[in-house]
Amino acid sequence: MTAAFTRPRAPRWTDVRVSVARVTTTTARTVRVVVPLALVQAALAACYAGVVVVLLPRQVALLDAASKVENLALVSTVSFAFTVAAQPVIGALSDRTRSRFGPRVPWLVGSALVASVALLALGRASSLLLLGALWVVAQVALNGVDVAAAAVVPDEVPPPRRGRTLAALGAASVAGAAVAVTRIGAAHDGTVGAYAALGVAVLVATAVFVVVAGVARPRTRAAAPRPWRRLLADPRREPAFARVFASRAWFVLAYQLVYTYQLYVLTDHVGLPDARASVVLGTLTAVTLVAVLVGAAVTGLGSDRLGRRTPFLVGACALLAVAVAVPLVWPTVAGMTVFAVLKGLASGAHLAAATAFVTEVLPADGTSPATDLGVFNVATNVPQALAPALAGLLVTHAGGYPALFVAAGVVAVLALVASRRAGRVAGTPTPQRVAA
């Protein structure tokens, strides 16, 4: 039995225009799409984390141990320069694709095939140049899978289920990354086998999604995608999208400023010996993982039931501002544990709320969802790349770790302000999808 779901008129500063297409779906249909999509997200996260955290540094060190720091920075910077534009461009191509398999499946399958081949080759790279080139190809292809998969949510999932859907996908990503880092990190050799396993995981997960989800079909759209000359949304015309983008960018920057230097915080600020700091860091990572899952689940379900995302965005930013203040006033292992819990809850909550929010305020009434979600992901990628350098400058030239915590708190407040401004954008809700 189906009933029309209409987004309730949001009071005060949470009233936003929702941009989604009208389509009919059921709970069973949503589950059929989301479960295999979670496998794809887990496989993608496993690739990113397994390569960036373990495999790439290991290979760079084996090629030239004396210059490993500089070489890893070079490979990471070059790959970032190529991939920062990959998602918007591939997203735009996906939005313009018209085929018997729909706009997403050709890019999912093609990108997964390229990524798998590149990952297999990475395990046998014998020079820094080849390693860097193959990682660029693999990362661009993985971004292609990522943006095509992300666009499935506004394509197939109705707004009243998006919060819990994106929370589930976020949990799958966290789990995939944790498993990859743990398993690959524990194996001190077997680099070729690890790359092969990651490549196969992406290919198998994509194949399962295509077969099970039933999205390989032509789609009709109410309007054509935006022209190439207007690839980027105009923030003056789409203020809600621009402001939730700003919220996400400021939030990720605040989070990463401290996250990047956690080990050094334990040794230099808290005063732990190196050996104990490594053990404590492992414990804090596990605590944060659990907190992220809890924060995402509570926010996903709560924002779906409330019909409002902005209060959860604001709450997540406020919680992060409190979290980064804890090590400043309580520089102990207990204080760092409280910090890990609070920042994990904040991270999970903001991830679930921001990704659900942005699917509901896509520019031009959602005519180019893959393009715009690719643009939105830049709000995560760029701060992650900038945070280590900014944190280093703060620690070495601006007052040490207290300056780092204060700066992170100020940036978290900027995220809070952007979140509130996103919710204040007035508009008229458009007709919603039909939900079971």
N, C-alpha and C positions, 0 to 999 in steps of 0.2 A: 504494500500500500504506500502511495506517495502523497506528499503534501507540499505545497509551495512554501519555501523558506524565504522570508523577507527580513532583511537586516533591520533591526529595530533602529528607530531614530535615535542617534547617539547624542546625549545631552552635552552642553557646554563645549569643552575643547576637544572632544573626541569625535566630533562629527566630520567624517571624511567621505568623499565620493568614492564609491567602490566601482572598479572597472573590471567587469567580467562578462563573458558571453553567456547567453541563455542556452542551457543544455540540460537534458534529462539524465539522471543517474540514480543509482540505488546504492545502498550500503554494501551489498555483495559486490557490486561493480567496483566500488572504491577500494575494497579490500583486495580484489583481484589485481588492481593496478599497483597499490601501495606495497604489498608484500614483496613482489619481485623487484620493485623499484628500490626497496631498502637493501636488497642484495647488491644492486648496482652501486649504491652509495657506500656500502661497507667495502666493496672491492676497490672503489676509487680512493677512499680514505686510506686503505691498507697500502695502496701503491704510493700515494703521496708521502705518508709517514714512513713507510719502510725504506723508500729510496732516500728521502731528504734527511731523515734522522740517522739511519744506520748505513745503508749500502753506499750512497754517494761519498760520504766522508771516509768510509773504509777504503773505497777504490782510489780516491784522491791521495790518501796517505800511502797506499801501496805504490802508486806511480812515482811520488816524490815526497818522501816524509819530511824533508827539510823545509819545503815550501807549501805544506799542506793547507795552512790557514789562508794564505794568499790565493792559492789555486782554487780552493773551495769557494771563496768569496767571488772569484772571477766566474766560475761556472754558474754559481747561483745568480749572479747579477745579469749575465748574458741570457740565461734561460728566462729570468723574470722579464727582461726587456721584450722578449718575443711573446711571452704568454700573457702579458697584461692586456694586450689587445685581442688575444685569441678568442675569448668568450664572446665579446660583443660582435665580432666579425662572423664567427661561426654561427652565433645565434641569429644574426641577420640573414645569413644564407639559409638556415633552417626555416625561418619564417617565410622565406620566399620559395621554398621547395614545394612543388606540386607533383605528387607521384601516387601510384596505386597503393603505396605503403604509408602514405601520410607524410607530414613534414619532419617528423622526429626520427623515425626508424632508420632511414638511409644514413643519417649523420651519426646515430648511435652505433650502428653496425660498422660503418666505414671507419669511424674514429677508433672503435674498439680493436678492429683488425690492425690498423696502423700502430696503435699503442702497444699491442701485444708483440708485434714484430720488433719494434724498437726496444722494448724491454728485454726481449730475448737476446738481442744484439748487444745491449748494454753490459750484460754479464761478461762479455768477451772483449770489451773495449781495451785496447792496448796502449792508448795515448790519451793525453788530456784533451787534445783537439777532438778526437773521435768520441770520447766520453761526453764532452760538452755538446757536440752536435747531436748525438743520439738522444741525450736527455732533453734537448730542445724539442726534437721531433716527438718524443714520448709525451712530454708535458703538454705540448699543444694538442696532441691527439686526446690525451686524458681530459683536457679542458673541453674538447669537443663532445666527449661522452657526457661530461658534467653538465654543460649548458643545455644539451638536448634533453637530458633526463630531468633537469630542473623545470623546463618548460612543460613537462607532462603534468605537473601539479595544477597550474592554472588551466591547462587544457582539459583535464579530466576530473579534478577534485572540486566539489562545491565549497564555497566559502565557509559554511558552518562546520566543515570537517578539516579545514586546512591547518588549524592550530595543532590538533593532535597528530595529523599526518606529518607535518614538518617536524614535530617533536620526535616522532618515531624514526623519521629519516635521519635526524640529527643523532639520535641514540645509536642507530646503525653505523653511522660514520665514526662516532667515538669508539664504539666496540671494534670496528674494523681496524682503526689506527692502533688501538691498544694491543690487539692480538698480533698485528704485524710487527710492531716495535718489540714486543716481548719475545716472540718466537724467533725473529731474525736476529735480534740483539743477542739472544742466548746462544746462537750458533756462530762461533767465531770464524768459521769458514763456510764454504757452500754458497758463495756469492752468485755463481751461475745458476744454481738450483733455485735460489731465492727469487731472482729476477724471473725465471721461468714460471715459478709458482704464481707470482703476481700477475704476469701476463695472461696466464691461463685463467686466473680468477676473474679478471676483467672480461675476458672473452666469454666465459661460461655464464657469468652473471648477466651480461648483456643478452646472450642467447635465451636464457630463461625468461628474462623480462619480455623480449619480443614475442616469444611463444605463448607465455601465460597471460600477459596483460591485455592482449587483444587490441593494441593501439595501432597495429599495422593496417591502416585503412585510410582511404582518402578523407580529408576534412574540408568542409566548406566554411568560409569565414565571412562575417558580415561586412568586412571592409578589408582593403588591401593593406599590407604592411607599409610603414612609413618609407618614403624614398630615401635613398642612400645619403643624399645631402643633408637629411635631418636624422642621421643615425642616432645622435645623442639627443635625448629629450631636453627641451627648453625648460629650465627651472622656473622661469616666470609663468609658463603655462601649466606646469606640472609641479606645483610647490610641495604637495604632500610626498611625491616620489623623491624630490630633491632633498627634503628634510629628513626622511627616514634613511636615505643614503648617507646624509651627514651624521645622523645618529649612529649608524652602524660603523662608519669610518672612525669617528671619535671614540666609540666604545672599544673597538678592536685595538686602536692605538694605545688607549689607557691600559687595557689588559696586557698587551704585549710588552709594554715598557718594563713592567716588573717581571713578567713571565720569562722574558729572555735572560734575565740575570738572576734567576732564583738560586742557582747553585752558589754564585758569588755572594748573594745576600746572606745565605746560611754561613758561609765561611768568614766573610769580612764584616758583616753587620751584626749577625747573631753571635759569631765567634766560635763556630764549631770546627773541629779538626776536619781535614779533607775526607778521611775515611768515613767518619760519622755523618758528615754532610751529604755524602752520596747515598747513604742508607736512608737518611731522613727525607731526602728529595724523592726517593722512590715511594716512600710512604705517603708523602704529600701529593704526589701525582695520582696515586690510587684514590686518595680521599677526594681530590678534585674531580676525578672521573665519575665517582658515585654522585657527587653533588651536581655535576653537569646534567646527568641523567634525571635526577630528581627535579632540578629546576626546569628542564625542558618539558618533562611530563606534566608537572603542575601547571605551567604556563600554557601549554598546548590545550589541555582540557579546560582550564579555567577561562582562557580567552575565547574559546569556542562557545562555551556556555553563556558567558557574559555578553558575547557579541561585540567586544571591544578589545583592541590590542594595545592602545596607547598607555593605559595605566600600568600594564606589565612592562612596557618599554621603559617608562619613567622609573618604576620600581627597581628594575634591573640596573639602571645607571646609578641610582642612589645607593643601591647595595654595593656596587663596585667601588664607589667613592668611599664608602665606609670601610670596605675590605682593605684598600691600599693604605688606609690610615693605621690599621692595626699593627703592622710591623714597625711603624714609626714610633708608636707609643709603647709597644710591648715587644721588644726585640728578643724573643725567646722561642724555643721550639713550640711551646703551647700557643704563643701568639701567631706563629707561622701556620699552625694547624687551623686556628680560627680563620686566618686569612685564606687558606686553601678551601675551606668549606664555603665561605662567603663568596669568594670569586668564582667558584664552580657553580654555585646556585645562580649568581648573576649572569654568568656566561651562558648557561643553559636556557635561562629565561629570555635573555635578549636574542639568542639565536632563534628560538621558537617564535617569539613575538614579531621580530623584525622581518623574518622571511615570510610569515603569514601576512603581515601588514602590507609588504611591498607587492604581493600578488594581488592585493585588493585595490591598489592605487596605481596600477600600471598605466603609463602614458597612453593617450589616444584610445582610451577604452579597451586596452589590452589587445590591440591589433598586431603588436610585435612582441609577444611575451618572451621569446628566447633572447631577442636582442636586448630587451630592457633588464632581464634577469642577468644576462652577461655583464651589462654595465653595472648593475648592483653589486655583483661579486667583486668588482674592482674596489669597492669600499672595504673589503676584507683583505684583498691581496696587497694593495699598496701600503696600508699601515703595517702589515706583517713584515714587509720588506724594509720599511723605514725605521721601525722601532729599535732594532739592535744598535744602529748608528746613533740615534737620538739618545738612547739610554746610556751608551758609552760616553757621549759628550757630557751628559748630566752628571754622571758619576765622577768623571775625571776632571771636569772644568767648572762645575756649577754647584759644588757643595756636597758631593758624595751621595750616599744612598738616601739620606733624608730628602735631598733635592729631588731624587728620583720618585719617591713616594708622593711628595707634594705635587710634582708635575703630573703624575698619573691621576691624582685626585682632581686636579683642575681640569684635565682633559675629560674625565668621567662626568664632571659637572657640565662641560660643554655638550657632551652626548645627551645629558638629561634635558638641557635647554632645547636642543634640536628635536628631541622626542616630543616635548610638549608643543613645540611650534608645529610639528607634523600633525598632531592631533587637532590643532586649532584651525586647520584649513577647512573652511566651510564648503559644502557642496550638497548635491542631491543624490542620495543613493540610487543606483540603477537597479533594474530588476535582477534578481538573483537566480542562481540555478535551482532546479527542482531537486529536493533532497528527500531521501526515504525517511 
